Amino acid sequence: MPEPQARCRLYPITPPRIDPAAFADDLAAALDAGDVACLQLRLKDVDDDAIRRATEVLMPVAHARGVAFLINDRPDLAAEMGADGCHVGQEDTAYAEARRLVGDAAVVGVTCHDSRHLAMEAGEAGADYVAFGAFYATGTKRPKTTATTEILAWWSELFEIPCVAIGGITVGNCAPLVAAGADFLAVVGGVWQHPDGPAAAVRAFNAEIARADDAAGR
């Protein structure tokens, strides 16, 4: 996942509260519907065993389809469960500690909000990707910052480390982010709350990404 690429790819994130057994069906349908680079398990206000159970159920679904599986906020559990890596925020485990826990071969992504400084620090430290946002209003969480496409364009022009766009991204509003240089679109509600279901969302996102990439000459 972390290698720079010519085309943008989809990076779904789970809803904050799920029934893993029921969600597995939606996940399988989504991943079977089109190109997906990575899945992030991001559960909120649950205990460690709930994260373990969700990983046990969902990681095999992702891996069977060649999709990397990351765990949000918890590099310790990512290492314990054999996940492909983790994502950490500025208020979570520090990058260096996350890297120590998951090892050099794992993916570690870092939230950088709308900060060029934080992104450069993460990149210099060795992060596999930097995440910018929120680009649009989102009901998933209260964003600390609002980002613009300018930061994606700046980053993609100067650095080889991939950048992720996150925050309120839908099929209808993703094209400017792709055109600006986002390597990945991190999406929650835009996939799982799509009116025609998650499989239709993945198909629609991939079609829109392809159109935007083609228009941008990627």
Secondary structure, 3 states (H helix, E strand, C coil): CCCCCCCCEEEEECCCCCCHHHHHHHHHHHHHCCCCCEEEECCCCCCHHHHHHHHHHHHHHHHCCCCEEEEECCHHHHHHHCCCEEEECCCCCCHHHHHHHHCCCCEEEEECCCCHHHHHHHHHHCCCEEEEECCCCCCCCCCCCCCCHHHHHHHHHHCCCCEEEECCCCCCCCHHHHHHCCCEEEECHHHHCCCCCHHHHHHHHHHHHHHHHHHHCC
